[in-house]
């Protein structure tokens, strides 16, 4: 009795969203789900159970995988075999489906590891009027809308000796449902795509039990370019923030002032950064930077003339830029780098000179750069700090 009560409580909690990483009004969503008909629950998966959505442009179709957890990929490892069984099971209805010469059809195919039979539903949509095409004097009916196939797998989430039901789904949009045969014939490519998707979905977070970050992947395996693979945060295609776009080079320059050996000196730098937008869900990105920088010291000789002593460093750094201030760190940006003195004037630095530094973005256009300078062949070490604006 206690186990039954516990299982019911866990089922309600999971359907309310506590076991599924989703946002929104759980109680309203739960009531809406409870009010759905049995047919609707059977052939339409509950969106609050979808945490991973992969959209793939195949050669002759679009495929969408909707899952609750990374382990659900196991059910799609033999998707070609599932599609073969699907075509066998609906062969009996072929004549009825082919009557829709100009319309389109939605086919729902529900399978479960718990039983051997399948649930199948056909929804036929007739065209808005008769549509024809005339080609070289021959007239035939024209089909404009595509067919849709939903492969639904009923699953159980095992939690505290309870089995909580949920569904996952593979959707195919094709010119004609019989084009599934082309997907089956190219099964090696289908397996490669599925393996790639599983690898791209696997993160430290998705590997943790009952912690499923919402993610969408858009993949075009036949387009070789920077946007062939795009990750996005969330599973709502209408409101997604970009996770990974493509790398690009950014040129920049800064000016400011630094304190070196108790002397305030104007400061300038210029260089290039390789921007890599990888960090998930925000405009956060990592970057790699190469740049030249100089301190300008002003000296007056015995005649009262002012001369400029510029000392140039070549620097390299790597860092991260956060959309919001990172917890446990000051500011929106942090990078760590090293510099080597290549041009020396005056007596401010001696012999071989290096420096190590970090840049902290306090606000847009304002950076603070603490540093340690090692000079005179590492015999002298002293701190410095620069304030940069751009």
N, C-alpha and C positions, 0 to 999 in steps of 0.2 A: 504493500500500500504506500509506504514512504517513497519507494523508488518511483512509483507511478506519479505521485504528487510532484516529486523532484523533476521528473522528465517533463511534465506539463509546464512547470514553472520555467524551466530552461528553454522550452520551445517558445513560450510567450516572450521571454527575454530576447531570444535570438531573432524572432520575427519583429520585435520592436527595435532591433538594430544594435543591441549591445554587443553581440558577437559578430557583427558585420560592420566594417568601418564605413559608415555612411553619415551624411549630414541631413538635417531637416527635421520636420515634425514627426517623430516616430509614432506617436499615438494616433495621429490622423492617418498616417500611412497604414498602420496596423488595422484600423477600423475599415479603411477602404479595401484592404486585402481580404479581411474577413467577410466583407459583403459581396465579394466576387462570386460568380456562379462556379459550380464544379467544372463546367466546360472551360470557362475562362482560366481557372487555376490549372487545369490540365494542359492547355495548349498555349498559354501565355505566361512566361516566367515572371516572377516578381522582381521588379527593377531594383529594389533595395537589397537583393541578394547578389547583385552584379558588382564586383569590385575590379575585375580585369576585363577589358574589352579590346580585342585585336581586330582591326579592319584591314583586309588584304585584297589588293587588286590582282585577281588571277587573269589568265589569258582571255578567257571567255566568260568570266563571272566575277562577282564580288563576294568575298567570304567574310563573315563576321563571327568571331568567337566570343562568347560571353560567359565568364566564369566567376566563381566565388573565391577561389584559392588557386595558387600555383599548382597544387597537386591535382587539380582537375584536368590538367593537360594529359594525364594518364588515360583519360577516357577518349581523347582525340588522337592518341598515338596510332590507332588503327581506323582512322576516319575513312580511308578508302574502302575497308571491309564493311564498315557501317553503310556507306553509300551503295555498295554492291547489293547488300541485303535490302536496302531501301528500294532499289530499282526492281528487284525480284518481287518484293511484296506488293508493289503498286502495279505490276504488269497486268494483273487481272482487270484493272480499271482503265487500261490504256485507251480503249475505244471510247469510253465516256469522256475522258480528258481531252482526247483529240477533237472532240466536237467543238471545242473552244477555239476555232480557227483564228478568230480575230480578237478574242478576249484573252484574259490571263487567269492564272490559278495560283492559289496558295496551298501548299501541302504541308501539313504538320505530322511529324513522325516521332512518336514518343516511345522510348525504350527504357528498360530498367534492368539492373543486374539481379533484381529480386524475383523476376518472373520472365517466362519465355515469350509471352505474347506481346504484340505491339499495339499501340493505339494510333489510328490514322484518321486524319480529318482532311477533307477537300473543301476549299471555299472557291467557288467559281465567280468570276467577275466579267460580266458581259460588257462589250464596248459601248460607248455613248454614240450609238448610230453605227451604220455599216461603213467601214473604211476600206477603200480599195486602192490598189496601185496599178497603173498601166505601164507596162514595159514592153516596148517593141510591138505594140498592137495587141498584147495579151494582158487581160485583166484578171487580177486575183485579189483576194482579201489581204489586207495589211494589218499586221499585229504591231502595235506601238508599245504596249505595256509589257514589262518583263514578269516572268514567273518567279515565285518565291518559295523556297524550301526551308522549313525549320526542322532541324534534327535536335530533339530535346532529350536529354538524359536525366532521369530521376536519380537523385543521390541522397545519401544520408551523412550528416555530420555527427560523428560520435563524440559526445561530450559527457563526462561524468557518468558513464555506463548508460547513457541515453542516446537515442538515434533521432536526430532532428532532420526532417526532410527539407531538401532544397533542389532546384533544377539548374542545369547549365544548358547552353544552347549553341549550335552552329547553324548559321543562316547563310543561304546561298541565293543570290539574285542573278538570274540567267535570262537570256533571250527566250529560251524554251527549257522546260524542266528536263527534257531528254539530254540537254548538254551536260548533265551530270556524268554521262559516259565519257566525255572528254577529260573530265577531272580524274576519273578512275584510271583512264588510260595513261595519264601522266602522273602516276602515283609516286614515282621517285621524287619528282619536283614537289609534290604535296608534302611528302615526308620531310624534305629539306626545309620547306617553309615552316612547318610545325616545329621542327627542332630549333630553328632560328628564333622563332617567337618565344618558345619556352626559355631559351637562354636569355633573351632580352627582358623577359618579364621577371626573371629570377633576381632578386635583390636580397640584402640582409633582412629587410623588413618582411618581404613576402615569405621568407623561409621561417619566420617565427610563427608558432601556432597561434591561431585566432587573432592575428594582426595583419590585416590586409589593406594596404594603402590603395586608394582608388587610382587607376591608371588606364589610359587608352594608348594603344600603339597603332599608328597608321603606317602600313608597309606596302611598298610597290616593288616587288622583287625583280621586275623587268625594266626598271628605270634606274640607270646608273648615274646618280647625281647626289648633291648634298641633302636633298629632301626626300630621298627614297625611303628613309626610316625616320619617323618622327614620333617621339614620346610626348604625351600630354598628361597633365594632372586632371583627374576626375573622369567620370564615365558619361557625362552629359555633353554630347557633341556640340551643343549650342553654346557652351560656356566653359572653354578649356584654356588653360594657360600653358604656354609652350615650355617644354622641358629641354629639348635638344633641337637645335636648328642646324647650324653648321659653323665651322670655324672661320674666322676672318682676321685680317690684320688691321690694327688701329694705330694711327700715328698721333702723337700728342707732345705737348711742350708745357713746362711749368716754370714759374718764376717765384721768387720769395726771398727769404733771408735766413741765414744760419748762424749759430753761435759755435765758433771753433777757437779753442785756446783763449777763452775770455774775450774774443773779438767777434763783433757782429759783422757779417759779410753778406753782401747780396749773393743770391744763388739762382742758377738757371739750369734747366735740363731739357733734353729733347730725345725722342727715341720712338720705338715701335713696340706694340704689344700683340701677341697672338691670343685672341679671345676664343675661348671654348665654352659654349653655353651648355653645361651638362647637369648642373645641380637641380634637383627635382622640384617642379611645381612653382617656381618663381623665376624672376629675371636674374637670379643668382648665377654667376659664372666664374670659372677659373681663368687665369691668364698667365702668360709667360712674357717677360719684358726684357728688352735690350735697349740701353740708352746711355748717353753721355751726359755728364753733369760737371759743373764748375763752380768753385767759390771765387769771388772777386774781392781781393784785399786791396785797399788803397793806402799808398805810402807817400810821404812828403820828404823830398830830399833836402839837403842843406840850403839850396837856393829857393826853396819854397814851392818847387814844382811837384805836382801830384802824378804818380805813376800807378798803373793798375797791374797787380800781380794775380793773374788767373791760373788756377790749378785744376786740371781736368782729370776726371775719373771715367773709366769705362765700367759700366755696371750691368749685372744680370740679376733678375729676381723672378720669383714665382709667387702667386697669391690667389686670393679669392675676393670677389666683390659680392656683397649680400644686398638684396633688395631692402631688407630691414636689418637693423643692428643685430649682430649675432649675439646670442646669449653667452655670457662668460668672456666677452671681448669688447673692447672700446671701439665704437664707430662701426661703419658699414663696409670697411675694406681692410684687408691685412695682407701684406706681402713681405717676404723675407729675401734679402739679397746680399751680394758681395760686390765690392768695387775695387778697382786697381788704378793707382795713380799713373797716368801716362804722360802728363805734362806738368812740370814743376817750376814755379817761380817764387822767389823770396825765400824766407827762412821758416816758413810755417810747417813744412813737411821736409823730411830728410830721407835720402836713400829710398829703399823699397818701402812702399806704403800701401796698405790695404785698409778696407773698412767693411764692416757688416752693419746692416740697417734693417729697419722695418718701416713700412708706410702704413699709416692709419688714416682712413678717410673719415673726417669728423662731420663733414657736410658736403653737399655738392660744390665742387671747386675748391675745397679746403682740405689739405692733407698735412699731417704732422709726421715728421720722420726722425725718430731717435736713432743714434748710431754710435758705434765704437770705432775709433780710428787707431790702427796699428802702424807706427812709423819707425824710421831709423832701424830698419831690419828687425822689427818687432821688439825693439828695446824700450820703446815708449808706447803707452796706451792711454788714450784720454777720450772722454765722451764728447758727443756733439749733438745738436738738435737743429732741425730746419723746419720752417713753416712754408708750405708751398701753396700757391694759388694759380688757377688757370681758368 
